[in-house]
Amino acid sequence: MAKIDFRKSLRPLYSPPVGEFVPVEVPQMRFVKADGEGDPNSAPAYRSAIEWLYGLSYAMKFSAKAGLGRDYVVPPLEGLWWADDPKSFIRREKDRWRWTMMIMVPDFVTRDIFESALAKTGGKLGEPPRSLRLEPYDEGLSLQTLHLGSYDEEGPVLARLHGEVMPSKGLAFNGPHHEIYLSDPRRTEPAKLKTILRQPVKFMT
């Protein structure tokens, strides 16, 4: 049984260059998602969301393998981040952040598989977050780059994107800041973390 690795089959979405923001057209995809707010380093809701997203994603993977004969590598964790003041990200004012954490779900994973996995995961983790859901997400045109280093070093990169790159190209925001975590922070030194920074954009009129 061949195992699908979406980081390879959808390589343009997961392989931007370091230090340069490049355009990418992101197709509509489905995700299992959970929402929250506050500092991800200390908010209990964040830890609960991550537990549920991984537990549910692996339950769906094993169910698809057993029931459909379709195996795949669970895609990386992703996060949508926003705040009333976008400069909160540049200043790293984490208590003001709002977020949607999410993991991509292949199209062949059915709603029935999702519901079954939800019940199975609930047997281990208890009551799911109220915001937990499976739904499509459509970003379209975006700019993205690969950031090497700790999450707290993203500020200058985002400041350049917002203050230089987007204005020079006549682009405006068209959705929340998006991060894709290619490294496991529990096993990777901060200086070696790999994170895709993505911003949906539109042309100013």
N, C-alpha and C positions, 0 to 999 in steps of 0.2 A: 504493500500500500504506500503510494507516494505521499509525502508530507508537504503541504503547501507552506512556504515561508513568504509572507506578504512583504517583508522588507526586501525580498529579491524580486518577486513578481510585480511589485509596484515600486520599483527602485527609484524613479524620479521623486517620489514623495518622501523618501527616507535617506537621500544621499546629496543634500546640498553642500556646497563648499564651505570651508571655514573662512570667516571674516568677510564674506561677500553675500549680499542679499540678492537672490535670483528669483525670477518669476516662476510660478508653477500653477497649473490649472488643476485644482483638487476636485475630483468627482464626488458625487453624493455617495456616502457610505453609511452603514449602520453601526451604532455604538450602544453599549450598555453604559449608562450614565448615572451619576449621583451628584447632587449639588450641595453647596455649603458656603460658609464665609468664615473669615478670620485667619490667623496665622497657621499655616499648615504644619508648623513645627510643634504646635501645642494644642490645636483644636481637636477635641475628642471626635467630632463629626468627621474630620478628615481621616483619622485613623480607621474609623468604622467604614467609611466609603471605600478606602483602599482594600480593606479586608474583604468586603463584599464583592467588589469588582473582580478581584483575582479569584475568589472562591467560585463565583458564578461563571467566570470565563473558562476556568478549567473544567467545571462540571459540564458546560456546554460542549467543550472540546471532546471530552471522553464520551459523551452521549452521541455526538455526531460520528465519532470513530466507530462506536459499537453499532449504532442503528443505521447509519448511512454509508459506512465504509469510506468516509471522508476524514482525513487527518490533517491537522495544521498546527503550526507553531502559534501559540497565543501571542497576538500582536503586543507591542509595547504600551505601557501606560501613557495616556495623554491628558493634558489639562487645558481647559479654557479659563482665562483669568481676566477679570475686569474690576473696575473701581469707579466711583463717582468722579474722581480726579485721576486721569491716566498717569499723571506724574507720580502717583503713589508707588508705581512700579519702579520708576527710576530712583526714587528715594528709599525704596525697599520698606515702605510702611505696611508691613504684612497684616497688621490687625484691621486694615481697611479693605483688604482684598476680598473678592467674591470669586467662587470657582465652581466649575463643573469638571469633575474627574471622569475619565471614560476610557474604555478599551474597545477597539474595533471588533465587530462580529461579522463573520463571512455571510454572504447572501444565502448560502445553502443551509444555514442554521435556522430552523423554522421557529415560529412562535410557540409551538408545542414543546420543542426542545428547551426553549427559554423558560417556559412556565415550569416544566419538570425540574430543570436545574435550579430554579428559584426555590422550589419546595425542598429540594435536596440540600441546598446550601443553608436554608433556614433551619434545618435540623441540626446543623453544626453551629451556626452563628446567632440563632434566635431571630428576633424581629428585624426585617430589613429597613434601611433608611426609607422614609416616605417618598423621597424623590427618585428612588431607584427605578430605572425604566430602560426599555429598548426602543430606540427611535433613530430615524435617519438624520444625518447632518450634511449640509451642502455648503461648502465654503467658496468654491469657484476660484477666481483669480486671487493669488496670494503671493507675498514675498517671503522667502525663508532663507535661513542660514544655519550653519552648524556652529554651536557654541561649545568650546572646550574650556572646562573649568567649573568652579563652584557656581551654584545658582545665584549667590549674592554678588557675583561679578557680572551679571547680565545687565545691570543698570546702564553703564556707558554704551553698550551695544544697542539697547533699546532707545537711548537718547539720540544716537546717531540715526537710527531708523526713522524715528519720529521727526527729528529736527532737520535732517539733511536728505536722506535717501528718498523718503516719500514726497517731500515738497519738490525735490529736483525732478521727479518723474510725473508731477501733477497728480499724485494719488492721495486719496483720503481713506480713513478707516471704514471698513465694511464688515465689522464683526470683532469679537473679543480676541485678545492676544492668545496665541495657541502655542503650547509647548509639547514636545514629544520626547519622552525620556528613554534614550537608547542604552543607558547604563543603570545598573542597580546601585543606588547610593549606599546600601548596606555593605557592599563588597568592593566598592570603587573609591579610591582616594578623590577628594574634592577636585584636585587639580586635573584629574583625568576623566571627569564626568563628561559625557557627550549628550548634548541636548539640542534638538532642533527647535529654533525659534521661528514661528510662522505668524504672519499678520495678513488676514484677508483684507483686500483693498479694492477700491473702485476709482475710476477716473473722475476728477473734479469737473463739474460743469459750470 
